[in-house]
């Protein structure tokens, strides 16, 4: 049961069993935060959130680093998937806006902590533990943002950040004597030297997620997600798999993705739905394109132009294309087209900036 304030005295009502939910991202900081609390005898239940935006899976492992860290720490781990509700409420419509790209960091933290609160209430845990470091990230890890996050999540005074705790006001578990504040840390800023040293001392460094983070901070990835959210009638998290595949184009209202290598061509074939169209050059080894429904004949012809542009048959006027739509395959001729600059229709950061400069209307995602 989460700790609660006595209205009359401002003291804490404390359960005898001291347990907490630790957000375990798969990075070093959250793992160190958990280790610090374990050393104080706190019973921890780790909680990890997975989504297509997460990059905290090491290159040498097929599993999330949180699984490996939980094993090293000897604590149970619950895995949760960020679903369509996250995509719509956090990524598309963030209450507190974006960072530099599509990273809605404050809204993301609120979402995670609300889920952590529900889990804590379910298992009878008293408070929440995170690996956040004061002033490490500009959008969500400063005092004002942390206060907003805790308040919006309904967890004021119940989120303990062990790595920076002594730089922050005491939390409920500290005031109640469940956690010794003197044994917590006062790390601040972007330097990782202290954490790296601790990681080595605790024999955790071999699992360090050096490249962990969020794909939504990447400008090219964000441009594709932005285009998707602006055009999808019902956004679905399952569609995010397309954001890391191929070259993306938007033409005549249709979305076109062209593979850049054999693996991506195979993925396009495997992920195609019955209402989409697969476009390939007949008798030519090269890229495969998918044209998402609904689409026009002009969009199909544009997809063919894209394939020609990225094949060795670019100047061959006799090439034909095959269209696989709804299980039926037909061969079509390539029509003359006045489109001179295919790249101007590419979904990318530079084209997004160009369109934004040409339009005085605000980004619909910011409204």
Steps between C-alpha positions, in 0.01 A plus 500: 500500500640839407584727790245774573505832688313544829297814440517608864870460574674473163668177613518187292285191539751220447447137423724262699619330182733732315488435129521723197453490125823580313480623141772298328565637152792278410748783543766538766341780703175319582696187589726692739197665659352156565828368641523792745154421637572127517803580714262670744284191528212621285310227316484598135268402216644616166278637226614539141315660209564392143409677179631534143656830611733338753864438409608339828566156354873441475653408163643183652169379643160425354324582828442828678781595738242535779464121502874454551519770766204358692674163508820658628309687770292196592166679478175410321429684175166585344504595132236737364441607140416857407191465285278711279395712797863609541537579130188719498513672840876542535660504154220663300335721761746583778362737761845640575639511147807357333872518543716570196315250279205269580619412849221592742719433803285648776180333379692174460621508860150576624363205303764264642452615856122463479549141390757450776253637753236252387751215532613618843142504624446153356797344683492714813821697438557822693675727249664528157873500417652644182852550366449863400793738551440867567581717194617205291230555239375851421132422441398281792777480758500840664322583825198673345439216255540236771245679718254517209552131420447386859190717541340396172564134580343538844829407668618816677757402759493136392759496222850438636793583272798349689774632268404865566288468816717719722461788254121470512242545778462192725237254380242317710709182548796710615289701744346181633840347564456220249797625298818650645544828316868518601571190292347649186696699241522854365591449134417785265548566128595304191836354608488123548831458684346422840248255355768325294720459804208362702411269214848353507499472879166317495612281205217633283698682235513207256125548449522878458258630237729766353277566199169489681239766443192596303468495121259793516798728568642414156392762246462263204307241699285777649419634153357161402296471819370854458390426143329181614309668783388787279350259247383191692130498584560261790865490609623154596820412682542193279559732204810643665699206366492674162684803638835318489454345156576652161472841339164665570305715255163676505346552155143573393386427855654151506790373709774314310792314659786367284747243631868587517636145510392136471400474867271800472350360178420181690344696785282693257367174357449346844317798650277590205126494562243383246396856413850631428693471173848357446687658209814354339687540175440202272810288449725743691679430826445810710280663761144405585239764581171487687220747433262518793126509447322714398705586193454629145646388169724807518638379833579163341683671214691713749608185685633363170697823450650459847608144417656611173688780675663248733574225249749436223214521247449871557538594132332193348176611335386143428475390862161390630377468857296238682222593742387250765174629648248285681663178384483577129816593310500713187771650285487867407695729273681802634321820405665830423484729800595860553632433852858620492594501867400176669685594817269798555230246592721309739396493864810636669611772737614745232168485315316542830698817573437627148124449524492654846674814374252529212196469724396753762265250665624334822596133500174309557682275745569798723138612522 
